[in-house]
Amino acid sequence: MNLLPFISVLIGAILWGTTGTAQSYLPENVHPLTVGALRLAGGGLILLFFAVAMRRLNLGEWPWGATLVAAVAMALFQPFFFGSVRLTGVAVGTVTGIGSAPVFAGLIEWIILKRRPSRRWAMATVLAVAGCALLLLTGDQVTVNPMGVLLALGAGLTFAAYSMTSKIVLEFADPSAAVGVVFTISALILSPFLFIYPLDGLRSQEGISVIVYIAVAATAVAYVLYSAGLKEIPAATAVTLSLAEPLTAAILGVAIVGEELNFFAWTGVGFLLGGLIVLTFGRRGSDEEKTPYFRKMIRAKKE
């Protein structure tokens, strides 16, 4: 049983979970969409340069269609997610956005790829999503804004679509090259936000340090690890494992920021951990082995 792909995805999600803590050191006037555009630009260009330098970028049979869909999905995820948080709050926006992504990924695999998600995935997803809800929806003030919830569902769908289409790209490309190309295109799509919102808060030494950390560790390294694991396991499984992100954010909030979690929130932490353990160490069926769906389909058509 090869655990490396699962561990790779988990470490990537853990690095994502440090983003919120890092952003807390930025001035309040820095807009989240500005951070989103800069993290994609920085992370994408770093990985693109690395892929070219290491000769890992081969455009011979590059799947540009899937690449563009993945880039648009990642670009749309940013305003959908941050817009939902602004309208309906961090708790509801995060739970709906991140919690719905595994469900959408499972449905996409089932409907489009005709691949029914495993019972182990279903059990782990229920545990993890329930844990995410307990962790974030136990505060005193929880507001539900219908438009905010719709945007959050859009964020969940676009992240699932990004993961699914990235898996297609990864059948033809090295993870660093795949993420580098996709994120560079996403950054170009989001670049207008750099001219809409002020950049004053990012010109300090602390602001630059935070952006560099987010671009390098929480984006470039994190997404390469996520993509390396995604290449070997079903997309629905990888998206569920990405729920380690809110778990990490909660733990860092307690350990570094000084936040306090109540009994229900700690129960949510336990559920989340349980779901991730079931998905990582549970017994896998033969139908969960790596299969190059799209490369196989394309070759069959050529023959």
VOPAGU-2260 file (C-alpha; in pm, 1 decimal, decimal comma):
REM VOPAGU-2260
SITE   aa  ch    i         X         Y         Z
SITE  MET   A    0       0,0       0,0       0,0
SITE  ASN   A    1     162,2     324,0    -119,5
SITE  LEU   A    2      83,4     603,9     125,7
SITE  LEU   A    3     308,7     864,4     -35,8
SITE  PRO   A    4      38,9    1020,3    -263,2
SITE  PHE   A    5    -197,1    1055,7      33,8
SITE  ILE   A    6      72,9    1204,6     255,1
SITE  SER   A    7     178,9    1439,2     -26,0
SITE  VAL   A    8    -176,6    1575,5     -59,1
SITE  LEU   A    9    -207,6    1610,5     319,3
SITE  ILE   A   10     118,6    1806,0     349,8
SITE  GLY   A   11       6,7    2032,1      65,5
SITE  ALA   A   12    -325,2    2097,6     242,4
SITE  ILE   A   13    -145,5    2162,4     571,4
SITE  LEU   A   14      66,1    2426,9     397,2
SITE  TRP   A   15    -255,1    2584,5     259,3
SITE  GLY   A   16    -380,1    2597,9     616,2
SITE  THR   A   17     -95,9    2833,5     710,0
SITE  THR   A   18    -218,4    3098,3     464,4
SITE  GLY   A   19    -477,0    3248,9     700,0
SITE  THR   A   20    -227,0    3280,7     983,9
SITE  ALA   A   21      26,4    3439,3     748,3
SITE  GLN   A   22    -234,7    3683,0     613,7
SITE  SER   A   23    -315,3    3794,6     969,5
SITE  TYR   A   24      22,1    3974,0     965,9
SITE  LEU   A   25     -79,5    4186,5     666,3
SITE  PRO   A   26    -239,4    4531,4     711,8
SITE  GLU   A   27    -621,0    4528,3     713,0
SITE  ASN   A   28    -640,1    4743,6     399,5
SITE  VAL   A   29    -486,4    4466,2     184,4
SITE  HIS   A   30    -771,5    4309,4     -13,4
SITE  PRO   A   31    -783,2    3925,1     -19,3
SITE  LEU   A   32    -821,6    3922,3    -398,9
SITE  THR   A   33    -494,1    4112,1    -427,3
SITE  VAL   A   34    -328,6    3841,5    -217,9
SITE  GLY   A   35    -495,1    3576,1    -432,7
SITE  ALA   A   36    -364,3    3730,1    -755,0
SITE  LEU   A   37     -11,0    3774,4    -616,7
SITE  ARG   A   38       8,2    3422,1    -471,9
SITE  LEU   A   39     -91,7    3270,2    -807,0
SITE  ALA   A   40     147,1    3496,3    -998,6
SITE  GLY   A   41     438,3    3433,7    -762,7
SITE  GLY   A   42     380,8    3061,0    -723,2
SITE  GLY   A   43     307,5    3009,7   -1092,4
SITE  LEU   A   44     613,3    3197,1   -1219,3
SITE  ILE   A   45     844,1    3024,1    -969,3
SITE  LEU   A   46     725,2    2681,4   -1081,3
SITE  LEU   A   47     729,9    2776,0   -1449,0
SITE  PHE   A   48    1091,0    2894,5   -1418,0
SITE  PHE   A   49    1183,2    2574,9   -1229,5
SITE  ALA   A   50    1015,3    2352,7   -1490,7
SITE  VAL   A   51    1197,6    2528,6   -1775,6
SITE  ALA   A   52    1533,1    2522,2   -1593,1
SITE  MET   A   53    1498,3    2149,0   -1516,6
SITE  ARG   A   54    1369,1    2077,7   -1869,5
SITE  ARG   A   55    1040,0    1942,7   -1737,2
SITE  LEU   A   56     822,5    2157,0   -1962,9
SITE  ASN   A   57     729,8    1958,6   -2274,1
SITE  LEU   A   58     462,1    2128,0   -2485,4
SITE  GLY   A   59     457,9    1853,5   -2748,0
SITE  GLU   A   60     125,2    1697,2   -2649,6
SITE  TRP   A   61      18,8    1950,1   -2387,8
SITE  PRO   A   62    -359,2    1934,6   -2313,2
SITE  TRP   A   63    -436,9    2303,8   -2360,0
SITE  GLY   A   64    -812,3    2259,0   -2330,4
SITE  ALA   A   65    -790,3    2105,4   -1982,6
SITE  THR   A   66    -521,6    2358,6   -1889,0
SITE  LEU   A   67    -743,9    2655,1   -1973,2
SITE  VAL   A   68   -1041,3    2506,4   -1786,2
SITE  ALA   A   69    -821,2    2446,0   -1478,7
SITE  ALA   A   70    -681,2    2800,8   -1498,2
SITE  VAL   A   71   -1024,7    2959,4   -1528,5
SITE  ALA   A   72   -1155,7    2741,8   -1243,0
SITE  MET   A   73    -869,9    2845,1   -1013,6
SITE  ALA   A   74    -912,5    3211,5   -1109,6
SITE  LEU   A   75   -1289,1    3197,0   -1042,2
SITE  PHE   A   76   -1233,0    3022,8    -708,1
SITE  GLN   A   77   -1068,7    3336,4    -566,6
SITE  PRO   A   78   -1359,7    3585,4    -608,3
SITE  PHE   A   79   -1619,2    3315,9    -536,0
SITE  PHE   A   80   -1456,5    3218,6    -206,1
SITE  PHE   A   81   -1362,2    3566,1     -84,8
SITE  GLY   A   82   -1696,0    3705,0    -200,3
SITE  SER   A   83   -1883,2    3439,2      -3,4
SITE  VAL   A   84   -1679,3    3510,6     309,5
SITE  ARG   A   85   -1754,6    3881,3     277,3
SITE  LEU   A   86   -2131,6    3826,8     234,0
SITE  THR   A   87   -2206,1    3539,0     469,2
SITE  GLY   A   88   -1907,5    3534,5     705,8
SITE  VAL   A   89   -1592,0    3326,5     743,5
SITE  ALA   A   90   -1766,8    3030,9     910,6
SITE  VAL   A   91   -2052,4    2972,2     665,5
SITE  GLY   A   92   -1843,2    3068,2     361,1
SITE  THR   A   93   -1556,1    2835,6     453,1
SITE  VAL   A   94   -1772,2    2539,0     552,3
SITE  THR   A   95   -1993,6    2567,2     242,9
SITE  GLY   A   96   -1707,2    2633,2       3,4
SITE  ILE   A   97   -1448,8    2385,9     128,6
SITE  GLY   A   98   -1704,8    2135,4     254,5
SITE  SER   A   99   -1895,6    2117,8     -75,7
SITE  ALA   A  100   -1581,4    2064,5    -288,0
SITE  PRO   A  101   -1542,4    1690,3    -207,3
SITE  VAL   A  102   -1911,6    1632,2    -283,3
SITE  PHE   A  103   -1883,1    1808,7    -619,3
SITE  ALA   A  104   -1563,0    1615,2    -697,6
SITE  GLY   A  105   -1734,7    1284,7    -620,0
SITE  LEU   A  106   -2032,9    1375,4    -838,0
SITE  ILE   A  107   -1807,4    1482,1   -1127,6
SITE  GLU   A  108   -1615,8    1153,2   -1109,6
SITE  TRP   A  109   -1940,5     957,5   -1091,9
SITE  ILE   A  110   -2131,7    1141,1   -1367,7
SITE  ILE   A  111   -1853,8    1227,4   -1613,3
SITE  LEU   A  112   -1597,8     950,4   -1557,9
SITE  LYS   A  113   -1859,7     686,7   -1473,0
SITE  ARG   A  114   -1650,1     601,8   -1169,7
SITE  ARG   A  115   -1852,8     549,1    -854,5
SITE  PRO   A  116   -1673,8     681,6    -543,0
SITE  SER   A  117   -1581,5     416,3    -288,1
SITE  ARG   A  118   -1760,6     359,7      43,1
SITE  ARG   A  119   -1437,6     450,5     220,5
SITE  TRP   A  120   -1437,9     787,9      43,8
SITE  ALA   A  121   -1805,4     843,8     131,8
SITE  MET   A  122   -1749,1     760,2     500,7
SITE  ALA   A  123   -1438,1     976,4     524,1
SITE  THR   A  124   -1608,3    1267,5     344,2
SITE  VAL   A  125   -1911,7    1260,1     577,2
SITE  LEU   A  126   -1683,4    1258,7     882,8
SITE  ALA   A  127   -1458,9    1534,7     749,3
SITE  VAL   A  128   -1740,4    1765,2     632,3
SITE  ALA   A  129   -1927,9    1715,4     961,4
SITE  GLY   A  130   -1606,6    1794,8    1148,9
SITE  CYS   A  131   -1554,0    2106,0     937,4
SITE  ALA   A  132   -1909,2    2221,2    1019,3
SITE  LEU   A  133   -1865,0    2162,4    1394,0
SITE  LEU   A  134   -1529,5    2338,4    1386,0
SITE  LEU   A  135   -1650,1    2655,1    1215,9
SITE  LEU   A  136   -2024,0    2686,5    1281,3
SITE  THR   A  137   -2020,6    2689,8    1660,3
SITE  GLY   A  138   -1956,4    3062,2    1708,9
SITE  ASP   A  139   -2202,3    3304,4    1865,5
SITE  GLN   A  140   -2271,0    3494,9    1543,4
SITE  VAL   A  141   -2352,0    3289,6    1234,3
SITE  THR   A  142   -2531,2    3464,8     948,2
SITE  VAL   A  143   -2659,2    3293,2     634,9
SITE  ASN   A  144   -2674,6    3510,2     324,1
SITE  PRO   A  145   -2830,9    3327,3      23,1
SITE  MET   A  146   -2603,6    3500,1    -230,9
SITE  GLY   A  147   -2303,2    3430,8      -8,8
SITE  VAL   A  148   -2395,6    3061,4       9,0
SITE  LEU   A  149   -2432,3    3047,8    -371,0
SITE  LEU   A  150   -2086,7    3202,9    -412,0
SITE  ALA   A  151   -1945,5    2951,0    -163,2
SITE  LEU   A  152   -2100,5    2664,7    -361,6
SITE  GLY   A  153   -1941,2    2818,4    -670,2
SITE  ALA   A  154   -1606,3    2809,6    -488,9
SITE  GLY   A  155   -1655,7    2442,8    -402,3
SITE  LEU   A  156   -1751,1    2358,3    -760,7
SITE  THR   A  157   -1460,0    2548,7    -914,5
SITE  PHE   A  158   -1205,4    2386,4    -679,3
SITE  ALA   A  159   -1347,6    2043,7    -767,1
SITE  ALA   A  160   -1333,7    2135,1   -1137,9
SITE  TYR   A  161    -973,8    2256,2   -1095,2
SITE  SER   A  162    -874,0    1926,6    -932,0
SITE  MET   A  163   -1049,3    1718,1   -1196,8
SITE  THR   A  164    -905,2    1905,2   -1495,5
SITE  SER   A  165    -561,4    1927,7   -1331,2
SITE  LYS   A  166    -563,2    1549,2   -1313,1
SITE  ILE   A  167    -600,2    1546,4   -1692,9
SITE  VAL   A  168    -304,5    1784,8   -1731,3
SITE  LEU   A  169     -97,3    1574,1   -1490,9
SITE  GLU   A  170    -132,2    1271,1   -1719,2
SITE  PHE   A  171      72,0    1461,7   -1976,0
SITE  ALA   A  172     297,1    1685,9   -1764,3
SITE  ASP   A  173     525,2    1700,6   -1462,2
SITE  PRO   A  174     348,5    1846,2   -1151,5
SITE  SER   A  175     572,9    2154,6   -1136,5
SITE  ALA   A  176     516,6    2230,1   -1506,2
SITE  ALA   A  177     141,5    2165,6   -1482,2
SITE  VAL   A  178      90,4    2393,5   -1180,7
SITE  GLY   A  179     326,9    2656,3   -1320,3
SITE  VAL   A  180     141,3    2689,7   -1651,0
SITE  VAL   A  181    -208,6    2674,8   -1495,4
SITE  PHE   A  182    -130,8    2929,2   -1222,0
SITE  THR   A  183      45,8    3169,7   -1456,6
SITE  ILE   A  184    -265,1    3180,1   -1677,2
SITE  SER   A  185    -486,2    3217,5   -1366,6
SITE  ALA   A  186    -271,4    3508,4   -1247,8
SITE  LEU   A  187    -310,3    3682,0   -1583,9
SITE  ILE   A  188    -689,1    3647,2   -1552,9
SITE  LEU   A  189    -680,5    3798,7   -1202,6
SITE  SER   A  190    -423,8    4069,7   -1282,9
SITE  PRO   A  191    -686,9    4349,0   -1317,6
SITE  PHE   A  192    -748,8    4323,5    -941,1
SITE  LEU   A  193    -393,1    4449,4    -885,8
SITE  PHE   A  194    -499,2    4779,8   -1040,6
SITE  ILE   A  195    -839,2    4797,1    -867,7
SITE  TYR   A  196    -728,6    4756,0    -505,4
SITE  PRO   A  197    -446,5    4951,5    -333,5
SITE  LEU   A  198    -107,0    4787,5    -284,8
SITE  ASP   A  199      20,7    5025,6     -15,1
SITE  GLY   A  200       6,6    4766,9     264,0
SITE  LEU   A  201     229,9    4529,2      68,9
SITE  ARG   A  202     522,1    4766,5      27,0
SITE  SER   A  203     656,6    4721,0     380,5
SITE  GLN   A  204     920,6    4461,2     467,3
SITE  GLU   A  205     662,3    4260,7     662,0
SITE  GLY   A  206     413,3    4275,3     373,8
SITE  ILE   A  207     671,7    4156,1     122,8
SITE  SER   A  208     782,7    3874,7     356,0
SITE  VAL   A  209     427,5    3749,0     399,6
SITE  ILE   A  210     355,6    3753,1      25,3
SITE  VAL   A  211     683,6    3571,8     -48,6
SITE  TYR   A  212     598,8    3304,3     210,1
SITE  ILE   A  213     245,9    3259,1      73,4
SITE  ALA   A  214     369,7    3246,3    -288,6
SITE  VAL   A  215     656,6    3002,6    -220,8
SITE  ALA   A  216     545,3    2775,2      64,2
SITE  ALA   A  217     164,5    2799,5      70,9
SITE  THR   A  218     125,9    2806,3    -308,8
SITE  ALA   A  219     421,4    2676,0    -513,3
SITE  VAL   A  220     535,0    2400,5    -276,0
SITE  ALA   A  221     183,6    2322,1    -151,4
SITE  TYR   A  222      26,7    2282,9    -495,1
SITE  VAL   A  223     316,6    2078,3    -631,8
SITE  LEU   A  224     272,3    1837,1    -340,2
SITE  TYR   A  225    -105,3    1833,3    -392,0
SITE  SER   A  226     -63,0    1773,8    -765,7
SITE  ALA   A  227     198,0    1500,6    -715,3
SITE  GLY   A  228     -51,2    1313,6    -497,5
SITE  LEU   A  229    -346,0    1396,9    -724,1
SITE  LYS   A  230    -160,7    1234,2   -1012,2
SITE  GLU   A  231    -171,6     899,7    -831,1
SITE  ILE   A  232    -512,4     894,4    -658,7
SITE  PRO   A  233    -874,9     973,8    -755,8
SITE  ALA   A  234    -956,5    1345,4    -763,5
SITE  ALA   A  235   -1246,8    1299,7    -520,1
SITE  THR   A  236   -1009,4    1143,7    -267,7
SITE  ALA   A  237    -756,8    1425,8    -303,5
SITE  VAL   A  238   -1024,2    1693,8    -257,7
SITE  THR   A  239   -1150,6    1527,3      61,6
SITE  LEU   A  240    -794,4    1508,9     195,7
SITE  SER   A  241    -765,1    1883,0     128,7
SITE  LEU   A  242    -999,9    1933,5     426,2
SITE  ALA   A  243    -681,1    1914,3     631,2
SITE  GLU   A  244    -657,7    2285,9     544,4
SITE  PRO   A  245    -928,7    2412,7     787,8
SITE  LEU   A  246    -800,2    2167,2    1048,0
SITE  THR   A  247    -450,9    2316,8    1023,4
SITE  ALA   A  248    -589,4    2670,4    1028,0
SITE  ALA   A  249    -785,1    2597,1    1347,4
SITE  ILE   A  250    -485,2    2444,4    1524,9
SITE  LEU   A  251    -258,9    2734,0    1423,0
SITE  GLY   A  252    -526,5    2976,7    1536,5
SITE  VAL   A  253    -508,9    2825,5    1884,5
SITE  ALA   A  254    -131,3    2779,6    1897,5
SITE  ILE   A  255     -16,0    3108,3    1738,3
SITE  VAL   A  256    -299,0    3359,3    1716,4
SITE  GLY   A  257    -435,8    3278,1    2063,0
SITE  GLU   A  258    -788,0    3177,9    1957,8
SITE  GLU   A  259    -999,4    2947,6    2176,1
SITE  LEU   A  260   -1203,0    2647,2    2062,9
SITE  ASN   A  261   -1509,2    2524,2    2250,7
SITE  PHE   A  262   -1613,2    2163,5    2307,8
SITE  PHE   A  263   -1800,6    2134,2    1977,6
SITE  ALA   A  264   -1509,1    2279,3    1783,6
SITE  TRP   A  265   -1269,7    2025,3    1938,2
SITE  THR   A  266   -1521,0    1753,0    1851,8
SITE  GLY   A  267   -1506,3    1883,1    1494,7
SITE  VAL   A  268   -1127,0    1854,3    1503,7
SITE  GLY   A  269   -1169,4    1491,0    1608,6
SITE  PHE   A  270   -1416,8    1420,3    1327,6
SITE  LEU   A  271   -1188,6    1583,2    1072,6
SITE  LEU   A  272    -891,0    1381,1    1191,1
SITE  GLY   A  273   -1101,2    1065,0    1185,8
SITE  GLY   A  274   -1211,0    1126,6     827,4
SITE  LEU   A  275    -855,2    1194,4     709,6
SITE  ILE   A  276    -724,1     883,0     887,5
SITE  VAL   A  277    -996,6     664,1     734,6
SITE  LEU   A  278    -921,1     796,9     387,1
SITE  THR   A  279    -542,5     771,1     421,5
SITE  PHE   A  280    -500,6     441,1     605,1
SITE  GLY   A  281    -826,7     259,3     528,3
SITE  ARG   A  282    -832,4     -45,0     305,6
SITE  ARG   A  283    -850,7      44,5     -63,5
SITE  GLY   A  284   -1027,8    -151,9    -334,2
SITE  SER   A  285    -883,9    -244,2    -672,5
SITE  ASP   A  286   -1099,8      22,4    -839,2
SITE  GLU   A  287    -901,8     293,1    -662,5
SITE  GLU   A  288    -575,5     215,8    -837,8
SITE  LYS   A  289    -426,2     481,9   -1062,1
SITE  THR   A  290    -567,6     474,4   -1414,0
SITE  PRO   A  291    -463,8     718,6   -1689,2
SITE  TYR   A  292    -821,5     773,2   -1809,2
SITE  PHE   A  293    -771,7    1052,6   -2055,7
SITE  ARG   A  294    -438,1     951,9   -2207,7
SITE  LYS   A  295    -585,2     606,6   -2262,6
SITE  MET   A  296    -898,5     754,4   -2426,0
SITE  ILE   A  297    -694,7     982,4   -2654,9
SITE  ARG   A  298    -466,6     699,2   -2768,8
SITE  ALA   A  299    -769,1     478,2   -2835,0
SITE  LYS   A  300    -916,5     747,7   -3063,2
SITE  LYS   A  301    -588,7     785,2   -3253,1
SITE  GLU   A  302    -571,5     411,3   -3315,4
